[in-house]
């Protein structure tokens, strides 16, 4: 029997048609006509996959998605949307929808979406199995370590035992009966350096030594140098490693503890000697070292980022892969500072949830390495308990799923991009119609000011549409540079003229900063590079417009050049950018503008500049504004000029 799937749609025909298609794909299909019925079916059967329409009477698909994720975060939900519902489809991704498909539904697209979520579910199950195996191994080795620590505590046991023996030292016969029950070589010696009494184990292993010299049991020891002799001379307890000969002639290493037993006058009358066989302890210590080495190897070679954290989220241990990518955590360094460069714990921190519930939890997020490289990771936590069962630390394992997420994003991005950008272009066309109307009205009424205003709007909208279309083409398909030698001063001025009207409309001063004289030529695809710089400049204007804390705002566009390179700068005194956003801002579909942004602009700008052999750096802080620095070679590298074979 195949995987169970819940299909939710208010149209009978769609439920019937899709139900047949899904059954043909091998799924066991449950159906529901609305959100409330879907919750009842979900509560009864707990299917791992839910396929739901976004727009339904009563409870819509978004509300159903949120209710299902509250009850079962592991359930994967695929949304069905019409072309007019793309904003809702994008919104559903923010509530952890796995994917979405658009109507009319293409069977191949649906099958691919189902295959992706099935692979994600299988990966999660596999990671859970690995975690459980690792937990079991940690528990087994922890128990063994406890046993070995108890062995190592024999010195403390001896001290406590010697105190009890002192209380009964006045009666040697009664002492002998007590000593016979103790599990190590125990003997009492008089001031004549003779063995007075010994327990049964001593007699069985070392022979009948009563009346013989205290030193004779040792393989190489003189009377004064044996532990008993040293105790009588110094009046103090001794602790020594020695070698004894057994009754069978075997030489074994031992750890000897002695304690003086004093008479009423305070003089040492007897010496208690307790001897522990180190053979078993040495074997256990070697086994402990071997076990620790195997555990450390398993810990270090695991193909994921592993850290151990205490209740304050301080990292107490980390494996090799973690240290290579995020650095060796110093004392007191917290997880959220390493992964996300935050001062406070993350809102959905699975480590915090594990400390609260004592159960394993998972979470998918983006972390940033010490070099600034972002990674999509699937986090899985496991509690580490003490002997009483209390959770003292949490092991967090982060599996790098960046390549998988990039593949999923690339497969889903074309439909998402076309839908969202079509919506944006529609709004621009409306504004373009308004500009054309003002131009025509100005000509009709012989009003040059109205013509000029309308023509400005037309140019602005055409520029925006061109930039958006270039972004779509640049992402959808690799585009070779149509490069040429370009006059730097003229290029700079053309870019400035595209953005200056927007700054003026927003009440933002637009400042040009360039050295006097001829700046010479450079090699570039002027259209692509212009679109990249315009995107950065428009973002700077938006940051100033959104900032209400300052009385005046300005965007400064500058350029510097030498014989081999040129540097563009885009600076503003707007809202500024925090570190977490700076490190993720050039990744695909990441936007800090909410529904106003597509998440493609900075991604495409960065791609264009790197294609020219250049780089972007950002200097910013919240409330302090931002400075983007774009460095480009004056002459394109050969790799940028060569068309790849087959392109």
DRENTI-142490 format. One record per residue (C-alpha): residue number from 1; x, y, z. Coordinates in steps of 0.05 Angstrom, whole numbers, plus 5000, padded with zeros to 4 digits. Last residue first. Layout:
// residues N
  seq    c1    c2    c3
  NUM     X     Y     Z
...
//
This chain:
// residues 647
  seq    c1    c2    c3
  647  5522  5555  4497
  646  5549  5489  4470
  645  5621  5505  4492
  644  5622  5562  4540
  643  5626  5632  4508
  642  5692  5664  4526
  641  5692  5737  4546
  640  5680  5728  4620
  639  5733  5673  4625
  638  5783  5718  4590
  637  5779  5769  4646
  636  5745  5835  4629
  635  5790  5896  4625
  634  5777  5954  4674
  633  5768  5902  4730
  632  5707  5914  4774
  631  5698  5931  4848
  630  5628  5947  4874
  629  5624  5978  4944
  628  5555  5982  4976
  627  5550  6032  5034
  626  5493  6029  5083
  625  5455  6074  5132
  624  5467  6082  5206
  623  5399  6061  5235
  622  5417  5987  5233
  621  5490  5978  5213
  620  5522  5976  5144
  619  5585  5962  5104
  618  5571  5917  5044
  617  5620  5886  4994
  616  5607  5869  4921
  615  5655  5834  4874
  614  5681  5836  4803
  613  5700  5788  4746
  612  5643  5813  4701
  611  5604  5750  4717
  610  5614  5767  4791
  609  5580  5834  4779
  608  5522  5801  4742
  607  5512  5747  4795
  606  5512  5799  4851
  605  5460  5840  4814
  604  5418  5778  4799
  603  5415  5758  4873
  602  5404  5830  4893
  601  5343  5836  4849
  600  5314  5766  4855
  599  5281  5765  4924
  598  5216  5788  4893
  597  5205  5848  4938
  596  5143  5886  4959
  595  5112  5826  4995
  594  5165  5830  5050
  593  5218  5882  5034
  592  5276  5844  5068
  591  5280  5796  5010
  590  5314  5728  5002
  589  5289  5695  4938
  588  5359  5671  4918
  587  5416  5691  4964
  586  5449  5759  4959
  585  5417  5787  5022
  584  5436  5729  5067
  583  5499  5755  5102
  582  5475  5826  5103
  581  5408  5804  5133
  580  5442  5769  5192
  579  5488  5828  5202
  578  5434  5881  5208
  577  5420  5930  5151
  576  5413  6006  5151
  575  5349  6048  5153
  574  5373  6104  5109
  573  5437  6146  5106
  572  5455  6122  5036
  571  5518  6101  4998
  570  5527  6068  4930
  569  5600  6063  4911
  568  5630  6043  4843
  567  5703  6022  4840
  566  5746  6017  4778
  565  5806  5973  4762
  564  5870  5968  4722
  563  5894  6038  4705
  562  5857  6072  4762
  561  5784  6088  4773
  560  5737  6118  4824
  559  5661  6122  4820
  558  5606  6151  4863
  557  5531  6150  4875
  556  5511  6184  4940
  555  5439  6176  4965
  554  5414  6229  5012
  553  5364  6236  5069
  552  5338  6291  5113
  551  5301  6296  5180
  550  5322  6228  5205
  549  5280  6176  5242
  548  5229  6164  5187
  547  5271  6115  5147
  546  5229  6080  5094
  545  5244  6134  5042
  544  5318  6128  5056
  543  5319  6052  5049
  542  5277  6058  4985
  541  5329  6106  4955
  540  5385  6056  4972
  539  5345  5999  4941
  538  5337  6042  4878
  537  5412  6052  4876
  536  5428  5977  4884
  535  5377  5959  4829
  534  5404  6014  4784
  533  5474  5985  4793
  532  5453  5915  4770
  531  5411  5941  4712
  530  5470  5984  4688
  529  5516  5924  4691
  528  5469  5883  4647
  527  5459  5938  4595
  526  5531  5961  4594
  525  5559  5891  4582
  524  5629  5912  4604
  523  5699  5932  4582
  522  5725  5998  4609
  521  5738  6066  4578
  520  5771  6130  4603
  519  5754  6172  4664
  518  5764  6238  4626
  517  5767  6296  4673
  516  5741  6310  4743
  515  5734  6255  4796
  514  5666  6227  4811
  513  5614  6236  4866
  512  5542  6247  4844
  511  5491  6264  4899
  510  5417  6248  4897
  509  5378  6283  4953
  508  5317  6243  4975
  507  5247  6274  4973
  506  5217  6210  4946
  505  5200  6241  4879
  504  5271  6268  4875
  503  5301  6199  4888
  502  5258  6168  4835
  501  5278  6221  4785
  500  5353  6209  4801
  499  5351  6135  4786
  498  5356  6131  4710
  497  5397  6195  4704
  496  5450  6166  4750
  495  5458  6103  4707
  494  5467  6146  4644
  493  5517  6191  4680
  492  5561  6133  4701
  491  5560  6103  4631
  490  5580  6169  4600
  489  5638  6176  4649
  488  5661  6104  4640
  487  5660  6104  4563
  486  5647  6032  4545
  485  5690  5982  4507
  484  5641  5926  4490
  483  5609  5866  4522
  482  5548  5825  4504
  481  5561  5782  4565
  480  5534  5711  4559
  479  5466  5697  4588
  478  5451  5635  4630
  477  5377  5623  4630
  476  5319  5634  4678
  475  5359  5679  4725
  474  5385  5728  4673
  473  5320  5726  4634
  472  5278  5743  4694
  471  5326  5796  4718
  470  5329  5826  4648
  469  5253  5829  4648
  468  5254  5865  4715
  467  5306  5916  4691
  466  5268  5929  4626
  465  5203  5939  4664
  464  5236  5987  4712
  463  5268  6028  4656
  462  5202  6030  4617
  461  5167  6053  4681
  460  5217  6110  4694
  459  5217  6132  4621
  458  5141  6135  4619
  457  5137  6171  4686
  456  5186  6223  4662
  455  5146  6231  4597
  454  5083  6245  4638
  453  5117  6300  4677
  452  5148  6331  4615
  451  5082  6329  4577
  450  5046  6360  4637
  449  5098  6416  4640
  448  5094  6426  4564
  447  5017  6439  4567
  446  4992  6449  4495
  445  4925  6420  4515
  444  4928  6362  4467
  443  5003  6353  4475
  442  4995  6353  4551
  441  4937  6305  4548
  440  4977  6257  4505
  439  5036  6260  4553
  438  4991  6253  4614
  437  4956  6193  4583
  436  5023  6161  4567
  435  5045  6169  4639
  434  4980  6138  4665
  433  4987  6080  4617
  432  5058  6070  4644
  431  5032  6068  4715
  430  4983  6013  4695
  429  5040  5978  4658
  428  5082  5982  4722
  427  5026  5949  4762
  426  5020  5893  4711
  425  5096  5885  4711
  424  5094  5871  4785
  423  5039  5818  4779
  422  5076  5787  4721
  421  5137  5787  4766
  420  5102  5745  4819
  419  5074  5695  4770
  418  5136  5689  4726
  417  5182  5682  4786
  416  5140  5631  4822
  415  5132  5588  4760
  414  5207  5593  4745
  413  5228  5584  4817
  412  5200  5516  4832
  411  5253  5475  4797
  410  5308  5523  4817
  409  5285  5524  4889
  408  5283  5448  4893
  407  5353  5443  4864
  406  5379  5498  4910
  405  5346  5464  4969
  404  5379  5398  4953
  403  5446  5432  4944
  402  5439  5470  5009
  401  5417  5409  5049
  400  5475  5412  5099
  399  5455  5369  5159
  398  5456  5404  5227
  397  5462  5360  5289
  396  5447  5390  5357
  395  5466  5351  5420
  394  5430  5378  5481
  393  5457  5384  5552
  392  5435  5369  5624
  391  5368  5335  5611
  390  5349  5301  5676
  389  5346  5225  5676
  388  5377  5215  5745
  387  5443  5189  5716
  386  5449  5251  5672
  385  5413  5261  5606
  384  5435  5284  5537
  383  5374  5306  5495
  382  5376  5299  5419
  381  5367  5355  5368
  380  5358  5355  5293
  379  5372  5415  5248
  378  5361  5413  5173
  377  5410  5462  5142
  376  5411  5512  5085
  375  5481  5541  5086
  374  5503  5613  5078
  373  5577  5631  5065
  372  5601  5690  5107
  371  5672  5663  5118
  370  5655  5643  5190
  369  5597  5602  5163
  368  5525  5628  5160
  367  5463  5589  5180
  366  5397  5581  5142
  365  5338  5544  5173
  364  5301  5478  5177
  363  5279  5456  5245
  362  5277  5390  5283
  361  5259  5367  5353
  360  5280  5310  5398
  359  5244  5304  5464
  358  5259  5327  5536
  357  5202  5376  5530
  356  5232  5443  5553
  355  5306  5427  5542
  354  5287  5399  5473
  353  5247  5462  5457
  352  5306  5506  5474
  351  5351  5464  5429
  350  5299  5468  5373
  349  5306  5545  5371
  348  5242  5572  5339
  347  5253  5646  5358
  346  5329  5643  5352
  345  5368  5657  5417
  344  5390  5729  5429
  343  5454  5766  5411
  342  5451  5742  5339
  341  5508  5724  5292
  340  5464  5670  5260
  339  5504  5605  5269
  338  5560  5626  5316
  337  5523  5678  5358
  336  5461  5634  5360
  335  5501  5576  5387
  334  5533  5612  5445
  333  5608  5622  5459
  332  5623  5614  5534
  331  5692  5586  5524
  330  5715  5591  5451
  329  5680  5557  5394
  328  5730  5528  5343
  327  5711  5560  5277
  326  5645  5558  5238
  325  5662  5517  5176
  324  5723  5476  5198
  323  5700  5475  5271
  322  5632  5446  5253
  321  5663  5394  5208
  320  5711  5372  5263
  319  5658  5362  5317
  318  5636  5411  5370
  317  5635  5410  5447
  316  5612  5456  5503
  315  5574  5506  5460
  314  5537  5554  5505
  313  5462  5554  5493
  312  5450  5576  5566
  311  5420  5508  5581
  310  5482  5472  5555
  309  5501  5458  5483
  308  5534  5401  5446
  307  5551  5415  5373
  306  5549  5374  5309
  305  5554  5399  5237
  304  5540  5340  5191
  303  5578  5284  5156
  302  5598  5250  5222
  301  5674  5244  5222
  300  5686  5282  5287
  299  5634  5248  5330
  298  5647  5178  5303
  297  5722  5189  5313
  296  5711  5217  5382
  295  5668  5157  5401
  294  5720  5109  5374
  293  5776  5146  5411
  292  5735  5147  5476
  291  5721  5073  5470
  290  5794  5058  5459
  289  5815  5102  5518
  288  5761  5069  5561
  287  5784  5000  5540
  286  5855  5019  5558
  285  5831  5045  5626
  284  5791  4981  5636
  283  5852  4939  5623
  282  5894  4982  5668
  281  5841  4977  5723
  280  5838  4902  5715
  279  5913  4896  5723
  278  5917  4949  5777
  277  5903  4900  5834
  276  5884  4943  5895
  275  5923  4939  5960
  274  5897  4963  6028
  273  5948  4967  6085
  272  5927  4984  6156
  271  5986  5001  6200
  270  5990  4985  6274
  269  6018  5017  6337
  268  6031  5088  6312
  267  6040  5132  6374
  266  5985  5177  6399
  265  5988  5154  6471
  264  5921  5120  6465
  263  5946  5079  6407
  262  5949  5100  6334
  261  5928  5065  6271
  260  5969  5091  6211
  259  5937  5086  6142
  258  5967  5053  6080
  257  5945  5053  6008
  256  5978  5008  5956
  255  5964  5009  5881
  254  5984  4942  5850
  253  6022  4915  5790
  252  6023  4839  5785
  251  6082  4790  5785
  250  6061  4717  5782
  249  6098  4668  5827
  248  6037  4624  5842
  247  6030  4653  5913
  246  6028  4721  5881
  245  6088  4767  5876
  244  6074  4841  5886
  243  6092  4903  5844
  242  6084  4972  5873
  241  6047  5038  5861
  240  6047  5080  5924
  239  6001  5118  5970
  238  6024  5129  6041
  237  5989  5151  6105
  236  6031  5190  6155
  235  6070  5170  6218
  234  6134  5183  6179
  233  6175  5123  6200
  232  6117  5075  6212
  231  6084  5095  6146
  230  6149  5088  6107
  229  6158  5017  6134
  228  6086  4998  6115
  227  6094  5025  6044
  226  6159  4986  6032
  225  6223  5027  6032
  224  6248  5012  6102
  223  6239  4936  6094
  222  6271  4935  6024
  221  6227  4926  5963
  220  6232  4889  5896
  219  6178  4837  5885
  218  6133  4856  5943
  217  6102  4804  5989
  216  6165  4803  6032
  215  6160  4876  6053
  214  6112  4865  6112
  213  6156  4810  6140
  212  6124  4744  6158
  211  6080  4729  6219
  210  6017  4721  6177
  209  6037  4715  6103
  208  5994  4656  6081
  207  5993  4665  6006
  206  5988  4724  5958
  205  5924  4707  5920
  204  5884  4665  5969
  203  5912  4698  6033
  202  5899  4768  6007
  201  5829  4748  5983
  200  5813  4719  6052
  199  5832  4782  6090
  198  5899  4792  6125
  197  5924  4793  6197
  196  5987  4809  6236
  195  6037  4817  6179
  194  6102  4835  6212
  193  6140  4901  6209
  192  6156  4898  6283
  191  6109  4958  6292
  190  6051  4913  6274
  189  6019  4903  6205
  188  5945  4897  6185
  187  5925  4869  6117
  186  5875  4882  6061
  185  5881  4856  5990
  184  5815  4877  5958
  183  5741  4857  5959
  182  5726  4861  6036
  181  5690  4804  6072
  180  5752  4776  6106
  179  5767  4843  6136
  178  5708  4841  6184
  177  5728  4773  6213
  176  5799  4797  6219
  175  5779  4859  6257
  174  5741  4817  6309
  173  5806  4779  6321
  172  5848  4842  6322
  171  5807  4877  6377
  170  5832  4947  6390
  169  5831  4963  6316
  168  5755  4965  6315
  167  5746  5041  6309
  166  5808  5047  6266
  165  5778  4999  6214
  164  5720  5047  6200
  163  5769  5104  6184
  162  5810  5057  6140
  161  5747  5040  6100
  160  5731  5113  6085
  159  5802  5124  6060
  158  5800  5060  6019
  157  5734  5079  5985
  156  5763  5146  5965
  155  5823  5112  5933
  154  5777  5063  5896
  153  5745  5122  5859
  152  5778  5100  5793
  151  5735  5038  5792
  150  5673  5080  5800
  149  5697  5124  5743
  148  5703  5061  5701
  147  5631  5042  5714
  146  5608  5113  5698
  145  5648  5110  5633
  144  5612  5045  5614
  143  5544  5077  5626
  142  5565  5136  5582
  141  5588  5089  5528
  140  5521  5055  5525
  139  5482  5121  5527
  138  5525  5152  5472
  137  5516  5091  5428
  136  5440  5092  5438
  135  5437  5167  5423
  134  5478  5156  5360
  133  5432  5101  5337
  132  5371  5146  5351
  131  5403  5203  5313
  130  5419  5160  5253
  129  5347  5135  5252
  128  5320  5206  5257
  127  5366  5228  5199
  126  5338  5172  5157
  125  5266  5192  5174
  124  5281  5265  5156
  123  5312  5243  5090
  122  5251  5200  5074
  121  5204  5259  5089
  120  5246  5305  5045
  119  5247  5254  4989
  118  5172  5247  4993
  117  5166  5324  4992
  116  5207  5327  4928
  115  5172  5268  4894
  114  5104  5301  4908
  113  5127  5365  4875
  112  5155  5326  4815
  111  5089  5287  4808
  110  5049  5351  4810
  109  5093  5384  4756
  108  5086  5322  4713
  107  5011  5318  4723
  106  5002  5391  4702
  105  4948  5423  4745
  104  4906  5478  4712
  103  4917  5508  4762
  102  4982  5522  4797
  101  5026  5478  4840
  100  5055  5495  4908
   99  5113  5472  4951
   98  5131  5451  5022
   97  5087  5501  5057
   96  5126  5527  5118
   95  5082  5587  5136
   94  5127  5633  5096
   93  5116  5588  5035
   92  5041  5601  5042
   91  5053  5676  5032
   90  5083  5661  4963
   89  5021  5622  4945
   88  4976  5677  4972
   87  5012  5728  4929
   86  5006  5679  4870
   85  4930  5673  4876
   84  4911  5702  4808
   83  4947  5646  4772
   82  4905  5596  4811
   81  4934  5560  4870
   80  4942  5489  4897
   79  4986  5486  4960
   78  5031  5427  4979
   77  5034  5411  5054
   76  5087  5366  5085
   75  5071  5339  5154
   74  5132  5343  5201
   73  5105  5403  5240
   72  5043  5362  5261
   71  4990  5397  5302
   70  5013  5469  5293
   69  5034  5453  5221
   68  4963  5427  5207
   67  4930  5489  5236
   66  4977  5536  5196
   65  4964  5499  5130
   64  4888  5500  5142
   63  4890  5575  5153
   62  4930  5584  5088
   61  4883  5537  5050
   60  4820  5575  5068
   59  4772  5561  5126
   58  4702  5581  5104
   57  4698  5578  5029
   56  4761  5554  4994
   55  4819  5590  4962
   54  4887  5558  4974
   53  4871  5488  4949
   52  4902  5432  4990
   51  4950  5373  4980
   50  4969  5343  5048
   49  5026  5293  5057
   48  5046  5252  5119
   47  4973  5229  5131
   46  4952  5233  5204
   45  4891  5187  5197
   44  4837  5210  5246
   43  4864  5280  5261
   42  4875  5293  5187
   41  4805  5271  5169
   40  4776  5319  5221
   39  4822  5375  5200
   38  4802  5364  5127
   37  4728  5369  5145
   36  4742  5437  5175
   35  4783  5461  5115
   34  4733  5442  5061
   33  4712  5385  5014
   32  4758  5330  5043
   31  4792  5272  5009
   30  4836  5213  5029
   29  4881  5183  4974
   28  4926  5122  4981
   27  4982  5141  4935
   26  5011  5097  4879
   25  5017  5148  4823
   24  4953  5120  4792
   23  4918  5136  4858
   22  4943  5208  4852
   21  4914  5214  4782
   20  4847  5184  4803
   19  4843  5230  4864
   18  4862  5290  4821
   17  4802  5279  4776
   16  4753  5264  4832
   15  4776  5320  4878
   14  4778  5369  4819
   13  4708  5350  4797
   12  4679  5356  4868
   11  4705  5427  4876
   10  4717  5449  4949
    9  4787  5420  4949
    8  4828  5381  5001
    7  4868  5319  4981
    6  4899  5280  5040
    5  4955  5232  5021
    4  4972  5163  5048
    3  5037  5133  5021
    2  5027  5069  4980
    1  5000  5000  5000
//
